Amino acid sequence: IASCLVGSEMCIETGRTRQLHLVQGRVYLEVTLDGRAMEVAVGDARIQVLGTRLQVARHAGHDELVVLSGKALVNQGGEQRMISAGERVTFDGARIGPVQKADLKAADGWRTGS
């Protein structure tokens, strides 16, 4: 399941590995484990989705991953971080920031209307 904010731009490729390229905006993903890998490309960063609900957003100067349930692994510039449910991380073309606790209600407000 994918929901995106008005004005978002993305491309989805399916096959052995499901790939989503987020060009701009924000996307909510609910990924079911079905034997195929799921990867989200955000600029030079790659997010390996490990059966989860997550949001990825492109902001001016940085990108952001919020994991609502499950886990995801962010790879950027030789660094990687495992992000678990209730956590968020920002990253840019050079580095991945520290993992932080996420305000899930605020993070999901754009989608749920709250």
C-alpha contacts under 8 A as a table, 3 or more apart, distances in Angstrom:
res1	aa1	res2	aa2	distance
1	I	28	Y	7.99
1	I	29	L	5.71
1	I	30	E	5.03
1	I	31	V	6.71
2	A	27	V	6.76
2	A	28	Y	5.53
2	A	29	L	4.64
2	A	30	E	6.51
3	S	27	V	5.68
3	S	28	Y	5.05
3	S	29	L	6.70
3	S	111	R	7.78
4	C	8	S	6.22
4	C	25	G	7.64
4	C	26	R	5.73
4	C	27	V	4.32
4	C	28	Y	6.18
5	L	8	S	5.57
5	L	25	G	6.48
5	L	26	R	5.55
5	L	27	V	6.52
5	L	110	W	7.77
5	L	111	R	7.79
6	V	25	G	7.89
7	G	24	Q	7.82
7	G	25	G	6.41
8	S	22	L	7.96
8	S	23	V	7.53
8	S	24	Q	5.27
8	S	25	G	4.04
8	S	26	R	6.02
8	S	27	V	7.58
9	E	22	L	6.28
9	E	23	V	5.36
9	E	24	Q	5.22
9	E	25	G	6.44
10	M	20	L	6.75
10	M	21	H	5.39
10	M	22	L	4.49
10	M	23	V	5.49
10	M	24	Q	7.16
11	C	20	L	5.61
11	C	21	H	5.15
11	C	22	L	6.78
11	C	23	V	7.97
12	I	18	R	7.39
12	I	19	Q	5.71
12	I	20	L	4.42
12	I	21	H	6.49
13	E	18	R	5.82
13	E	19	Q	5.08
13	E	20	L	6.33
14	T	17	T	6.26
14	T	18	R	4.47
14	T	19	Q	6.34
15	G	18	R	5.95
15	G	36	R	7.96
16	R	36	R	5.61
16	R	37	A	7.07
17	T	36	R	5.44
17	T	37	A	4.76
17	T	38	M	5.79
17	T	39	E	7.33
18	R	36	R	6.83
18	R	37	A	6.04
18	R	38	M	4.64
18	R	39	E	6.26
19	Q	38	M	5.84
19	Q	39	E	4.88
19	Q	40	V	5.74
19	Q	41	A	7.36
20	L	38	M	8.00
20	L	39	E	6.42
20	L	40	V	4.77
20	L	41	A	6.14
21	H	40	V	5.86
21	H	41	A	4.68
21	H	42	V	6.22
22	L	25	G	7.43
22	L	26	R	7.86
22	L	27	V	7.83
22	L	40	V	7.20
22	L	41	A	6.23
22	L	42	V	5.42
22	L	43	G	7.80
22	L	58	R	7.87
23	V	42	V	6.85
23	V	43	G	7.40
23	V	58	R	7.79
24	Q	57	A	7.60
24	Q	58	R	5.62
25	G	57	A	5.76
25	G	58	R	5.37
25	G	59	H	7.44
26	R	55	Q	7.09
26	R	56	V	5.69
26	R	57	A	4.13
26	R	58	R	6.31
27	V	55	Q	5.57
27	V	56	V	5.48
27	V	57	A	6.46
28	Y	53	R	7.39
28	Y	54	L	5.79
28	Y	55	Q	4.39
28	Y	56	V	6.70
29	L	52	T	7.85
29	L	53	R	5.60
29	L	54	L	5.39
29	L	55	Q	6.22
30	E	51	G	7.92
30	E	52	T	6.00
30	E	53	R	4.37
30	E	54	L	6.65
31	V	38	M	7.76
31	V	49	V	7.50
31	V	50	L	7.97
31	V	51	G	5.37
31	V	52	T	5.42
31	V	53	R	6.29
32	T	51	G	5.47
32	T	52	T	7.15
33	L	36	R	7.08
33	L	50	L	7.63
33	L	51	G	5.27
37	A	48	Q	7.71
37	A	49	V	7.46
38	M	48	Q	6.13
38	M	49	V	5.39
38	M	50	L	7.56
39	E	46	R	6.62
39	E	47	I	5.49
39	E	48	Q	4.70
39	E	49	V	5.90
40	V	46	R	5.75
40	V	47	I	4.98
40	V	48	Q	6.63
40	V	49	V	7.49
41	A	44	D	7.02
41	A	45	A	5.89
41	A	46	R	4.72
41	A	47	I	6.42
42	V	45	A	5.23
42	V	46	R	6.35
42	V	47	I	7.90
42	V	58	R	7.71
42	V	63	D	7.60
43	G	93	G	7.36
44	D	76	Q	6.63
44	D	77	G	7.69
44	D	93	G	6.40
45	A	74	V	7.01
45	A	75	N	5.66
45	A	76	Q	4.57
45	A	77	G	7.42
45	A	92	D	7.97
45	A	93	G	7.45
46	R	74	V	5.87
46	R	75	N	5.18
46	R	76	Q	6.60
47	I	72	A	6.49
47	I	73	L	5.49
47	I	74	V	4.48
47	I	75	N	6.26
48	Q	72	A	5.58
48	Q	73	L	5.03
48	Q	74	V	6.48
49	V	52	T	6.60
49	V	71	K	6.80
49	V	72	A	4.66
49	V	73	L	6.66
50	L	70	G	6.71
50	L	71	K	5.42
50	L	72	A	5.39
50	L	73	L	7.74
51	G	70	G	6.03
51	G	71	K	6.99
52	T	67	V	7.40
52	T	68	L	7.41
52	T	69	S	5.31
52	T	70	G	4.33
52	T	71	K	6.00
52	T	72	A	7.42
53	R	67	V	6.26
53	R	68	L	5.30
53	R	69	S	5.15
53	R	70	G	6.65
54	L	65	L	7.19
54	L	66	V	5.65
54	L	67	V	4.39
54	L	68	L	5.29
54	L	69	S	6.99
55	Q	65	L	5.79
55	Q	66	V	5.19
55	Q	67	V	6.51
55	Q	68	L	7.69
56	V	63	D	7.42
56	V	64	E	5.66
56	V	65	L	4.65
56	V	66	V	6.54
57	A	63	D	5.67
57	A	64	E	5.19
57	A	65	L	6.67
58	R	62	H	6.54
58	R	63	D	4.49
58	R	64	E	6.55
59	H	62	H	5.34
59	H	63	D	5.48
59	H	64	E	7.61
60	A	63	D	7.88
61	G	92	D	6.91
62	H	90	T	6.55
62	H	91	F	5.68
62	H	92	D	4.74
62	H	93	G	7.94
63	D	90	T	5.54
63	D	91	F	5.32
63	D	92	D	6.03
64	E	88	R	7.15
64	E	89	V	5.78
64	E	90	T	4.34
64	E	91	F	6.35
65	L	88	R	5.52
65	L	89	V	5.46
65	L	90	T	6.40
66	V	86	G	7.41
66	V	87	E	6.02
66	V	88	R	4.32
66	V	89	V	6.74
66	V	102	A	6.89
66	V	107	A	7.42
67	V	70	G	6.97
67	V	71	K	6.61
67	V	72	A	7.18
67	V	83	I	6.75
67	V	84	S	6.13
67	V	85	A	4.97
67	V	86	G	5.91
67	V	87	E	5.78
67	V	88	R	6.34
68	L	85	A	5.03
68	L	86	G	5.58
68	L	87	E	7.60
68	L	104	L	6.74
69	S	84	S	7.13
69	S	85	A	4.32
69	S	86	G	7.00
70	G	84	S	6.03
70	G	85	A	5.36
71	K	82	M	6.99
71	K	83	I	5.60
71	K	84	S	4.44
71	K	85	A	6.15
72	A	82	M	5.92
72	A	83	I	5.34
72	A	84	S	6.67
73	L	80	Q	6.79
73	L	81	R	5.70
73	L	82	M	4.48
73	L	83	I	6.12
74	V	80	Q	5.30
74	V	81	R	5.29
74	V	82	M	6.48
74	V	83	I	7.60
75	N	78	G	6.80
75	N	79	E	5.73
75	N	80	Q	4.39
75	N	81	R	6.88
76	Q	79	E	5.32
76	Q	80	Q	6.30
76	Q	91	F	7.73
76	Q	93	G	7.33
76	Q	94	A	7.36
76	Q	95	R	6.36
76	Q	96	I	6.62
77	G	93	G	7.29
77	G	94	A	6.14
77	G	95	R	6.41
79	E	95	R	7.13
79	E	96	I	6.96
80	Q	96	I	7.47
81	R	96	I	7.62
81	R	99	V	7.79
83	I	87	E	6.08
83	I	88	R	6.86
83	I	89	V	7.52
83	I	99	V	7.02
84	S	87	E	5.69
86	G	101	K	6.08
86	G	102	A	5.37
86	G	103	D	7.49
86	G	104	L	6.61
87	E	99	V	6.60
87	E	100	Q	5.56
87	E	101	K	4.54
87	E	102	A	4.77
88	R	99	V	5.88
88	R	100	Q	5.31
88	R	101	K	6.08
88	R	102	A	5.28
89	V	96	I	7.32
89	V	97	G	6.08
89	V	98	P	6.31
89	V	99	V	4.96
89	V	100	Q	6.18
90	T	96	I	6.23
90	T	97	G	5.37
90	T	98	P	7.60
90	T	99	V	7.97
91	F	94	A	7.69
91	F	95	R	5.75
91	F	96	I	4.28
91	F	97	G	5.65
92	D	95	R	5.68
92	D	96	I	6.63
102	A	107	A	7.48
103	D	106	A	5.52
103	D	107	A	6.07
104	L	107	A	4.91
104	L	108	D	5.98
105	K	108	D	5.36
105	K	109	G	5.92
105	K	114	S	7.68
106	A	109	G	5.05
106	A	110	W	7.98
106	A	114	S	7.83
107	A	110	W	7.30
108	D	111	R	5.61
108	D	112	T	6.27
108	D	114	S	7.96
109	G	112	T	5.16
109	G	113	G	5.32
109	G	114	S	4.71
110	W	113	G	5.58
110	W	114	S	7.14
